[in-house]
Amino acid sequence: MKSFFISFEGPDGSGKSTVLEQVVARIGPRLKTQYLVTREPGGSVIAEKIRQLILDPTNEKMAAKTEALLYAAARSQHMGETIIPALKSGKVIFADRFVDSSLAYQGVGRKLGIFPVKQINDFATSKIEPDLTLFLDVKPAVGLARIAKVRAGQKDRLEQEQLTFHEQVYQGYQEVKQAYPDRIKVVNASGPLEQVVEACVKIIANQIPTELLKDGF
């Protein structure tokens, strides 16, 4: 059965989760097949427990390599328990983050290198990649300001990092985009939410196989 895997990427504060929710509300009813909405780290019971460990602000001493390996471990569990079964059953998958996040955050932000991080994630995912990635592009300072306004005092461990770290992550995403220009489509996420959602819907409508869509999309 035909399936389609869409990931949403972007710096902290880019609005991924909100945009994804509204995109699914627009596109979900127009699909002929079932769909799955999931997230990383997380997406399964065990992976969600690893998520809590990774993002806990009290884990200040977590080493960069430990962080990268925990993300890969959560992703491996997510793949085996959630993503692969959904792909085999012909579902459309909407994922809030995937491997590109690790390449940007741990590969460049933590200075571990994109290639080593890619290697451990190739092992974790059996080299399965999204068919389409929407990168919500917003400058780090803008994204962090959004977080401070909406979730003051509730930042996770990575969101609490200094602006310089998030700027390095943003640069990492630029490198990842250049490596996968056919898969990764850039959406300006600095404008109104409605415009961002509309841009994402148009890209998906143009990329998703027509046999997965109802007539009159």
C-alpha positions as a LaTeX table, in Angstrom:
\begin{tabular}{lrrr}
\hline
Residue & $x$ (\AA) & $y$ (\AA) & $z$ (\AA) \\
\hline
Met1 & 0.00 & 0.00 & 0.00 \\
Lys2 & 1.20 & 3.49 & $-0.83$ \\
Ser3 & 2.29 & 5.58 & 2.15 \\
Phe4 & 3.72 & 9.08 & 2.55 \\
Phe5 & 5.97 & 10.39 & 5.31 \\
Ile6 & 6.04 & 14.13 & 6.08 \\
Ser7 & 8.28 & 15.69 & 8.75 \\
Phe8 & 8.11 & 19.21 & 10.14 \\
Glu9 & 11.40 & 20.83 & 11.16 \\
Gly10 & 12.54 & 24.17 & 12.49 \\
Pro11 & 14.34 & 25.98 & 15.31 \\
Asp12 & 12.78 & 26.26 & 18.74 \\
Gly13 & 9.91 & 28.72 & 18.57 \\
Ser14 & 9.25 & 28.20 & 14.87 \\
Gly15 & 5.68 & 27.10 & 15.63 \\
Lys16 & 6.03 & 23.54 & 14.32 \\
Ser17 & 3.54 & 21.89 & 16.63 \\
Thr18 & 0.85 & 24.53 & 16.09 \\
Val19 & 1.36 & 24.62 & 12.34 \\
Leu20 & 1.36 & 20.82 & 12.09 \\
Glu21 & $-1.91$ & 20.61 & 14.02 \\
Gln22 & $-3.63$ & 23.08 & 11.72 \\
Val23 & $-2.16$ & 21.54 & 8.56 \\
Val24 & $-3.48$ & 18.13 & 9.59 \\
Ala25 & $-6.90$ & 19.65 & 10.26 \\
Arg26 & $-6.89$ & 20.97 & 6.68 \\
Ile27 & $-5.42$ & 17.96 & 4.91 \\
Gly28 & $-6.58$ & 15.00 & 7.01 \\
Pro29 & $-10.21$ & 15.03 & 5.81 \\
Arg30 & $-9.01$ & 15.14 & 2.19 \\
Leu31 & $-6.98$ & 11.96 & 2.39 \\
Lys32 & $-8.24$ & 8.63 & 1.06 \\
Thr33 & $-6.11$ & 6.75 & 3.57 \\
Gln34 & $-5.67$ & 6.92 & 7.33 \\
Tyr35 & $-3.04$ & 9.21 & 8.80 \\
Leu36 & $-0.79$ & 9.28 & 11.86 \\
Val37 & 0.40 & 12.34 & 13.80 \\
Thr38 & 3.50 & 11.74 & 15.92 \\
Arg39 & 6.49 & 13.55 & 17.39 \\
Glu40 & 10.14 & 13.22 & 18.30 \\
Pro41 & 11.60 & 12.55 & 20.68 \\
Gly42 & 8.59 & 10.43 & 21.57 \\
Gly43 & 5.85 & 8.78 & 19.59 \\
Ser44 & 5.74 & 5.58 & 21.65 \\
Val45 & 5.58 & 4.77 & 25.37 \\
Ile46 & 9.29 & 3.99 & 25.74 \\
Ala47 & 10.38 & 6.86 & 23.47 \\
Glu48 & 8.26 & 9.30 & 25.48 \\
Lys49 & 10.08 & 8.22 & 28.64 \\
Ile50 & 13.40 & 8.89 & 26.92 \\
Arg51 & 12.02 & 12.30 & 25.87 \\
Gln52 & 11.42 & 13.19 & 29.52 \\
Leu53 & 15.01 & 12.28 & 30.34 \\
Ile54 & 16.48 & 14.29 & 27.45 \\
Leu55 & 14.47 & 17.47 & 27.99 \\
Asp56 & 14.48 & 17.54 & 31.81 \\
Pro57 & 16.06 & 20.91 & 32.74 \\
Thr58 & 17.65 & 19.36 & 35.83 \\
Asn59 & 19.89 & 17.11 & 33.69 \\
Glu60 & 22.47 & 19.85 & 33.31 \\
Lys61 & 25.44 & 17.46 & 33.20 \\
Met62 & 24.23 & 15.42 & 30.23 \\
Ala63 & 27.14 & 14.95 & 27.79 \\
Ala64 & 26.66 & 15.86 & 24.14 \\
Lys65 & 27.30 & 12.28 & 22.99 \\
Thr66 & 24.84 & 10.95 & 25.57 \\
Glu67 & 22.23 & 13.39 & 24.29 \\
Ala68 & 22.77 & 12.32 & 20.69 \\
Leu69 & 22.61 & 8.63 & 21.56 \\
Leu70 & 19.43 & 9.09 & 23.61 \\
Tyr71 & 17.76 & 10.83 & 20.68 \\
Ala72 & 18.80 & 7.98 & 18.41 \\
Ala73 & 17.56 & 5.41 & 20.94 \\
Ala74 & 14.17 & 7.13 & 21.19 \\
Arg75 & 14.03 & 7.30 & 17.41 \\
Ser76 & 14.82 & 3.60 & 17.04 \\
Gln77 & 11.94 & 2.70 & 19.36 \\
His78 & 9.66 & 5.16 & 17.58 \\
Met79 & 10.53 & 3.62 & 14.24 \\
Gly80 & 9.94 & 0.04 & 15.26 \\
Glu81 & 6.81 & 0.64 & 17.27 \\
Thr82 & 5.09 & 3.44 & 15.36 \\
Ile83 & 6.58 & 4.66 & 12.06 \\
Ile84 & 7.37 & 1.39 & 10.28 \\
Pro85 & 3.98 & $-0.21$ & 11.05 \\
Ala86 & 2.27 & 2.95 & 9.78 \\
Leu87 & 4.31 & 2.90 & 6.58 \\
Lys88 & 3.50 & $-0.76$ & 6.00 \\
Ser89 & $-0.22$ & $-0.11$ & 6.45 \\
Gly90 & $-0.23$ & 2.71 & 3.89 \\
Lys91 & $-0.79$ & 5.65 & 6.21 \\
Val92 & 0.22 & 9.26 & 5.70 \\
Ile93 & 2.57 & 10.19 & 8.55 \\
Phe94 & 2.94 & 13.71 & 9.96 \\
Ala95 & 5.95 & 13.89 & 12.29 \\
Asp96 & 6.96 & 16.80 & 14.52 \\
Arg97 & 10.76 & 16.49 & 14.02 \\
Phe98 & 12.88 & 13.62 & 12.73 \\
Val99 & 16.56 & 12.95 & 11.97 \\
Asp100 & 17.23 & 16.45 & 10.58 \\
Ser101 & 16.77 & 17.82 & 14.12 \\
Ser102 & 19.59 & 15.62 & 15.40 \\
Leu103 & 21.88 & 16.65 & 12.55 \\
Ala104 & 21.29 & 20.33 & 13.35 \\
Tyr105 & 21.10 & 20.24 & 17.16 \\
Gln106 & 23.67 & 17.58 & 18.03 \\
Gly107 & 25.69 & 17.53 & 14.82 \\
Val108 & 26.27 & 21.27 & 14.64 \\
Gly109 & 24.83 & 22.79 & 17.83 \\
Arg110 & 26.73 & 20.34 & 20.04 \\
Lys111 & 29.67 & 20.21 & 17.62 \\
Leu112 & 29.60 & 16.42 & 17.23 \\
Gly113 & 29.63 & 16.63 & 13.43 \\
Ile114 & 26.81 & 15.95 & 11.02 \\
Phe115 & 28.36 & 12.74 & 9.64 \\
Pro116 & 28.80 & 10.91 & 12.99 \\
Val117 & 25.29 & 11.85 & 14.07 \\
Lys118 & 23.95 & 10.75 & 10.69 \\
Gln119 & 25.68 & 7.37 & 11.14 \\
Ile120 & 24.05 & 6.56 & 14.48 \\
Asn121 & 20.67 & 7.65 & 13.14 \\
Asp122 & 21.04 & 5.58 & 9.98 \\
Phe123 & 21.44 & 2.61 & 12.32 \\
Ala124 & 18.42 & 3.70 & 14.39 \\
Thr125 & 16.13 & 4.23 & 11.40 \\
Ser126 & 17.44 & 1.61 & 8.95 \\
Lys127 & 18.01 & 4.65 & 6.70 \\
Ile128 & 14.30 & 5.36 & 6.32 \\
Glu129 & 13.76 & 9.05 & 5.51 \\
Pro130 & 10.70 & 11.27 & 5.11 \\
Asp131 & 9.33 & 11.74 & 1.60 \\
Leu132 & 8.88 & 15.44 & 2.32 \\
Thr133 & 10.22 & 17.79 & 4.99 \\
Leu134 & 8.80 & 21.24 & 5.69 \\
Phe135 & 11.39 & 23.50 & 7.31 \\
Leu136 & 9.72 & 26.37 & 9.18 \\
Asp137 & 12.29 & 29.10 & 8.85 \\
Val138 & 12.49 & 31.68 & 11.63 \\
Lys139 & 15.55 & 33.37 & 13.11 \\
Pro140 & 16.60 & 32.02 & 16.53 \\
Ala141 & 16.13 & 35.32 & 18.38 \\
Val142 & 12.55 & 35.55 & 17.11 \\
Gly143 & 11.77 & 31.96 & 18.03 \\
Leu144 & 13.19 & 32.27 & 21.54 \\
Ala145 & 11.23 & 35.48 & 22.08 \\
Arg146 & 8.05 & 33.62 & 21.15 \\
Ile147 & 8.84 & 30.88 & 23.67 \\
Ala148 & 9.56 & 33.42 & 26.41 \\
Lys149 & 6.20 & 35.07 & 25.74 \\
Val150 & 4.09 & 31.92 & 25.53 \\
Arg151 & 5.85 & 29.60 & 28.02 \\
Ala152 & 7.66 & 31.86 & 30.46 \\
Gly153 & 9.42 & 29.75 & 33.10 \\
Gln154 & 8.54 & 26.48 & 31.34 \\
Lys155 & 11.45 & 26.03 & 28.95 \\
Asp156 & 12.89 & 22.55 & 28.42 \\
Arg157 & 16.61 & 21.79 & 28.68 \\
Leu158 & 17.41 & 22.69 & 25.07 \\
Glu159 & 15.23 & 25.78 & 24.98 \\
Gln160 & 17.17 & 27.09 & 27.98 \\
Glu161 & 20.42 & 27.12 & 26.00 \\
Gln162 & 22.01 & 30.47 & 25.14 \\
Leu163 & 21.23 & 32.29 & 21.89 \\
Thr164 & 24.66 & 31.34 & 20.50 \\
Phe165 & 23.73 & 27.64 & 20.68 \\
His166 & 20.46 & 28.23 & 18.85 \\
Glu167 & 22.28 & 30.26 & 16.21 \\
Gln168 & 24.61 & 27.32 & 15.65 \\
Val169 & 21.59 & 25.02 & 15.35 \\
Tyr170 & 20.09 & 27.37 & 12.78 \\
Gln171 & 23.33 & 27.23 & 10.80 \\
Gly172 & 23.18 & 23.46 & 11.07 \\
Tyr173 & 19.76 & 23.48 & 9.45 \\
Gln174 & 21.17 & 25.53 & 6.57 \\
Glu175 & 23.76 & 22.80 & 5.97 \\
Val176 & 21.14 & 20.07 & 6.15 \\
Lys177 & 18.88 & 21.92 & 3.70 \\
Gln178 & 21.73 & 22.16 & 1.22 \\
Ala179 & 22.37 & 18.42 & 1.52 \\
Tyr180 & 18.72 & 17.48 & 0.83 \\
Pro181 & 17.29 & 20.18 & $-1.48$ \\
Asp182 & 14.75 & 17.88 & $-3.14$ \\
Arg183 & 13.23 & 16.66 & 0.12 \\
Ile184 & 13.36 & 19.81 & 2.27 \\
Lys185 & 11.04 & 22.68 & 1.35 \\
Val186 & 11.45 & 26.01 & 3.16 \\
Val187 & 8.48 & 27.91 & 4.57 \\
Asn188 & 8.85 & 31.43 & 5.96 \\
Ala189 & 7.53 & 31.04 & 9.50 \\
Ser190 & 7.98 & 34.64 & 10.61 \\
Gly191 & 4.60 & 35.76 & 9.27 \\
Pro192 & 1.01 & 35.23 & 10.47 \\
Leu193 & 0.06 & 31.67 & 11.36 \\
Glu194 & $-2.60$ & 31.50 & 8.66 \\
Gln195 & $-0.05$ & 32.28 & 5.95 \\
Val196 & 2.40 & 29.68 & 7.25 \\
Val197 & $-0.30$ & 27.00 & 7.35 \\
Glu198 & $-1.51$ & 27.87 & 3.84 \\
Ala199 & 2.04 & 27.68 & 2.46 \\
Cys200 & 2.54 & 24.24 & 4.03 \\
Val201 & $-0.78$ & 22.95 & 2.69 \\
Lys202 & 0.09 & 24.06 & $-0.84$ \\
Ile203 & 3.48 & 22.35 & $-0.73$ \\
Ile204 & 2.00 & 19.09 & 0.54 \\
Ala205 & $-0.79$ & 19.19 & $-2.05$ \\
Asn206 & 1.84 & 19.48 & $-4.78$ \\
Gln207 & 4.10 & 16.75 & $-3.40$ \\
Ile208 & 1.81 & 14.03 & $-2.07$ \\
Pro209 & 0.84 & 11.26 & $-4.54$ \\
Thr210 & $-2.53$ & 12.06 & $-6.11$ \\
Glu211 & $-3.80$ & 8.54 & $-5.41$ \\
Leu212 & $-3.76$ & 9.37 & $-1.69$ \\
Leu213 & $-6.05$ & 12.38 & $-2.16$ \\
Lys214 & $-9.79$ & 12.61 & $-2.60$ \\
Asp215 & $-11.00$ & 14.38 & $-5.72$ \\
Gly216 & $-11.20$ & 18.15 & $-5.51$ \\
Phe217 & $-8.34$ & 18.76 & $-3.07$ \\
\hline
\end{tabular}
